[in-house]
Amino acid sequence: MDYQRYIQAFNSGDDARLVQEWFTEDCIFQSGPRLLHGRGELLEFLNWAHDGIREVIRAQTVLKDDDHLFAEIDMDFHATRDRPDFVFGALRKGEFLTVKFFVLYRLRDGKVAHLKSSTWPANLGVSKPTPRLGASLDERHAYLEYTRAFSNADFERFSQYYTEDVVCTLGGGMTLEGKRGILDFYRQMFKTVRETLTLHQLIADDTGLAADITSRFTALEDAPNFIVAPLRKGEFVQLRVFVHYELRDGKISRIKVARAGELSAPQRA
């Protein structure tokens, strides 16, 4: 069993393909009192568990012999919608938590025949996920987490994706120098106008990202001097932009923003 390929399949979010390709027809899944038999029951469970949740494996320790594989996993659970009833703790859209898993896989013909898992309490003894951007599936998912954190004005989270000396060039030639410069600019701006990002397309390699995005600017208060357009409280405008990111060691070192369309007229939210 190629465990790295299994992780990639798991993290892709395609549960039907995961179960079909990586589990035997008569597989058994055990987690505490939960006992499932066969692919059908396993897939039903995964569909339920991943309703509004994206689950990402970060393997910490992996031990293997011919018939078994043991993994210590820090499992990240990202909420794609509000999940106040989530089994490991309430989550709002865009939030995440990490749970330590210990998983023993019994293998047959390169597939999982029997899976046993146990967990620690949420966020206990886990390593923090290191934001890293690039070409892999996990690194592309990390960009989505970056856009969510930015749109939620979670400065602590989205700033983790920047190098200390990052430079951001906005439309009109405005340049923001350094992580502190970017944070200061958006902290001031977000007091009156919130920017949310909708990603349409992402092209990525290990040196950079190219994103096709719609930015929506919504006024929390009257903003007659807002640099994009004067706005009254409750109004918004939208603008299609192309954003190019240069990467260094998996973090953003340079941002260049260019308009890709016309600014919309102000509308009421």
C-alpha positions as CSV (number, residue, x, y, z in Angstrom):
1,M,0.0,0.0,0.0
2,D,1.4,3.4,-1.0
3,Y,0.3,5.4,2.0
4,Q,1.2,8.8,0.4
5,R,-1.2,8.0,-2.5
6,Y,-3.8,7.0,0.0
7,I,-3.4,10.3,1.9
8,Q,-3.8,12.2,-1.4
9,A,-6.9,10.3,-2.2
10,F,-8.3,10.9,1.3
11,N,-7.5,14.6,1.2
12,S,-9.1,15.0,-2.2
13,G,-12.6,14.8,-0.6
14,D,-13.8,12.2,-3.1
15,D,-15.1,9.7,-0.6
16,A,-16.7,7.4,-3.1
17,R,-13.5,7.0,-5.0
18,L,-11.5,6.5,-1.8
19,V,-13.7,3.7,-0.6
20,Q,-13.8,2.0,-4.0
21,E,-10.0,2.1,-4.7
22,W,-8.5,1.8,-1.2
23,F,-10.9,-0.5,0.8
24,T,-11.8,-4.2,0.3
25,E,-15.4,-5.0,-0.4
26,D,-15.8,-6.7,3.0
27,C,-13.8,-4.0,4.9
28,I,-14.4,-3.4,8.6
29,F,-14.2,0.0,10.3
30,Q,-13.9,0.4,14.0
31,S,-13.8,3.6,16.0
32,G,-14.8,3.4,19.7
33,P,-18.3,1.8,19.8
34,R,-18.8,2.4,16.0
35,L,-18.5,-0.8,14.0
36,L,-19.1,-0.7,10.2
37,H,-19.1,-3.6,7.8
38,G,-18.5,-3.2,4.0
39,R,-17.9,-0.4,1.6
40,G,-21.5,0.7,1.7
41,E,-21.6,1.4,5.4
42,L,-18.2,3.0,5.3
43,L,-19.2,5.4,2.5
44,E,-22.5,6.3,4.3
45,F,-20.5,7.2,7.4
46,L,-18.0,9.3,5.5
47,N,-20.8,11.2,3.7
48,W,-22.3,12.0,7.1
49,A,-18.9,12.9,8.7
50,H,-17.9,15.2,5.9
51,D,-21.2,17.0,5.6
52,G,-19.9,20.6,5.9
53,I,-16.5,19.4,6.9
54,R,-13.3,19.0,4.9
55,E,-11.0,16.5,6.6
56,V,-7.2,16.6,6.0
57,I,-4.7,14.0,7.0
58,R,-1.2,15.2,8.3
59,A,0.7,12.0,9.1
60,Q,3.2,12.4,11.9
61,T,4.5,8.8,12.3
62,V,4.0,5.8,10.0
63,L,5.1,2.2,10.7
64,K,4.5,-0.6,8.3
65,D,5.0,-4.4,7.8
66,D,3.7,-6.7,5.1
67,D,0.2,-6.8,6.5
68,H,-0.2,-3.8,8.7
69,L,0.2,-0.1,8.7
70,F,0.1,2.1,11.9
71,A,-0.1,5.9,11.6
72,E,-0.1,8.7,14.1
73,I,-2.1,11.4,12.4
74,D,-2.9,15.1,13.1
75,M,-6.3,15.4,11.5
76,D,-7.5,18.8,10.5
77,F,-11.2,19.4,10.3
78,H,-12.2,22.6,8.3
79,A,-15.8,23.8,8.4
80,T,-17.3,24.7,5.0
81,R,-20.5,25.6,6.7
82,D,-21.6,26.2,10.3
83,R,-21.5,22.9,12.3
84,P,-22.5,23.7,15.9
85,D,-23.1,19.9,16.4
86,F,-19.7,18.7,15.1
87,V,-18.6,15.7,17.1
88,F,-15.2,17.1,18.1
89,G,-16.4,20.7,18.9
90,A,-18.7,23.4,17.5
91,L,-17.3,25.0,14.3
92,R,-18.4,28.0,12.3
93,K,-17.8,28.3,8.6
94,G,-14.1,28.9,7.9
95,E,-13.0,27.6,11.4
96,F,-11.0,24.5,11.9
97,L,-9.7,22.3,14.7
98,T,-7.2,19.4,14.9
99,V,-7.5,16.0,16.5
100,K,-4.8,13.5,17.2
101,F,-5.7,10.1,15.6
102,F,-4.0,6.7,16.1
103,V,-5.0,4.4,13.2
104,L,-4.1,0.7,12.6
105,Y,-4.8,-0.6,9.1
106,R,-4.8,-4.3,8.4
107,L,-4.0,-4.8,4.7
108,R,-5.0,-7.3,2.1
109,D,-3.7,-7.1,-1.5
110,G,-2.7,-3.5,-1.1
111,K,-6.1,-2.4,0.2
112,V,-7.5,-1.7,3.7
113,A,-9.4,-4.7,5.1
114,H,-9.7,-3.6,8.7
115,L,-9.3,-0.1,10.1
116,K,-9.2,0.7,13.8
117,S,-8.9,4.3,15.1
118,S,-8.7,6.1,18.4
119,T,-8.5,9.8,19.2
120,W,-7.4,12.3,21.8
121,P,-9.5,15.3,22.7
122,A,-9.5,18.1,20.1
123,N,-6.3,20.2,19.9
124,L,-4.5,18.2,22.5
125,G,-0.9,17.2,21.7
126,V,-1.2,18.1,18.0
127,S,1.2,20.0,15.8
128,K,-0.1,23.2,14.3
129,P,-0.7,23.0,10.5
130,T,2.0,24.9,8.7
131,P,0.4,27.0,5.9
132,R,2.2,26.1,2.7
133,L,1.1,27.1,-0.8
134,G,2.1,25.4,-4.0
135,A,1.1,22.9,-6.6
136,S,0.0,19.9,-4.6
137,L,-3.6,19.3,-3.7
138,D,-3.1,20.1,0.0
139,E,-1.2,23.3,-0.9
140,R,-4.0,24.3,-3.3
141,H,-6.5,23.7,-0.5
142,A,-4.4,25.9,1.7
143,Y,-5.0,28.7,-0.7
144,L,-8.7,28.3,-0.2
145,E,-8.1,28.5,3.6
146,Y,-6.2,31.7,3.0
147,T,-9.0,33.3,1.0
148,R,-11.5,32.3,3.7
149,A,-9.4,33.7,6.5
150,F,-8.9,37.0,4.5
151,S,-12.7,37.2,3.8
152,N,-13.4,36.6,7.5
153,A,-10.9,39.3,8.6
154,D,-9.0,36.7,10.5
155,F,-5.7,38.6,10.4
156,E,-3.8,36.1,12.5
157,R,-4.6,33.3,10.2
158,F,-4.2,34.9,6.8
159,S,-1.0,36.6,7.7
160,Q,0.6,33.2,8.4
161,Y,0.8,32.8,4.6
162,Y,3.1,35.8,4.1
163,T,6.8,36.1,4.4
164,E,7.9,38.9,6.7
165,D,9.1,41.0,3.7
166,V,6.1,40.4,1.4
167,V,5.3,43.2,-1.0
168,C,1.7,43.8,-2.3
169,T,1.1,45.9,-5.4
170,L,-2.6,46.9,-5.7
171,G,-4.4,48.4,-8.6
172,G,-3.5,52.0,-9.2
173,G,0.1,51.4,-8.2
174,M,-0.4,51.4,-4.5
175,T,2.3,49.3,-2.8
176,L,2.2,47.8,0.7
177,E,5.6,46.9,2.1
178,G,6.0,43.9,4.5
179,K,3.6,41.8,6.5
180,R,3.1,44.6,9.0
181,G,2.3,47.1,6.2
182,I,-0.4,44.8,4.7
183,L,-2.0,44.1,8.1
184,D,-2.0,47.8,9.0
185,F,-3.7,48.7,5.7
186,Y,-6.4,46.1,5.9
187,R,-7.1,46.6,9.6
188,Q,-7.8,50.2,8.9
189,M,-9.8,49.5,5.8
190,F,-11.9,46.7,7.4
191,K,-13.2,49.1,10.0
192,T,-15.5,50.6,7.4
193,V,-15.3,48.3,4.3
194,R,-15.0,44.5,4.3
195,E,-13.5,42.7,1.3
196,T,-14.6,39.1,0.5
197,L,-13.0,36.9,-2.2
198,T,-14.7,34.5,-4.5
199,L,-12.2,32.2,-6.4
200,H,-13.1,31.2,-9.9
201,Q,-9.8,29.6,-11.0
202,L,-6.4,28.8,-9.6
203,I,-3.3,27.9,-11.4
204,A,-0.4,26.8,-9.2
205,D,3.1,25.6,-9.1
206,D,5.8,25.6,-6.5
207,T,7.0,29.1,-7.4
208,G,3.7,31.0,-7.8
209,L,-0.1,31.1,-8.0
210,A,-2.3,32.8,-10.5
211,A,-5.9,33.4,-9.3
212,D,-9.0,34.6,-11.1
213,I,-11.1,36.3,-8.3
214,T,-14.1,38.5,-7.7
215,S,-13.6,40.9,-4.9
216,R,-16.7,42.2,-3.2
217,F,-16.4,45.4,-1.1
218,T,-19.2,45.9,1.4
219,A,-19.5,49.0,3.5
220,L,-20.0,48.5,7.2
221,E,-20.3,52.3,7.7
222,D,-20.5,55.2,5.3
223,A,-17.2,55.3,3.3
224,P,-17.3,58.3,1.0
225,N,-13.5,58.3,0.6
226,F,-13.1,54.6,0.0
227,I,-10.4,54.2,-2.7
228,V,-12.3,51.8,-4.9
229,A,-15.6,53.7,-4.9
230,P,-17.6,55.9,-2.5
231,L,-20.1,53.7,-0.6
232,R,-22.9,54.2,1.9
233,K,-23.5,51.8,4.7
234,G,-24.9,48.5,3.4
235,E,-23.8,49.1,-0.2
236,F,-21.3,46.9,-2.1
237,V,-19.4,46.9,-5.3
238,Q,-17.8,44.0,-7.1
239,L,-14.6,43.8,-9.2
240,R,-13.1,40.9,-11.2
241,V,-9.3,40.8,-10.7
242,F,-6.3,38.7,-11.6
243,V,-3.9,38.1,-8.8
244,H,-0.4,36.8,-9.2
245,Y,1.5,35.5,-6.1
246,E,5.2,34.8,-6.0
247,L,6.1,32.1,-3.5
248,R,9.2,31.5,-1.4
249,D,9.4,28.4,0.7
250,G,5.6,27.9,0.4
251,K,4.7,31.4,1.5
252,I,3.6,34.5,-0.4
253,S,6.5,36.9,-1.0
254,R,4.9,39.1,-3.6
255,I,1.4,40.0,-4.7
256,K,0.4,41.8,-7.9
257,V,-3.3,42.7,-8.5
258,A,-4.7,43.7,-11.9
259,R,-8.2,44.5,-12.9
260,A,-9.9,42.0,-15.1
261,G,-13.2,43.7,-15.6
262,E,-15.3,46.8,-14.9
263,L,-16.3,47.9,-11.4
264,S,-20.0,47.2,-10.7
265,A,-22.3,50.0,-9.7
266,P,-23.0,50.2,-6.0
267,Q,-25.8,47.9,-4.9
268,R,-27.6,47.2,-1.6
269,A,-26.5,44.1,0.2
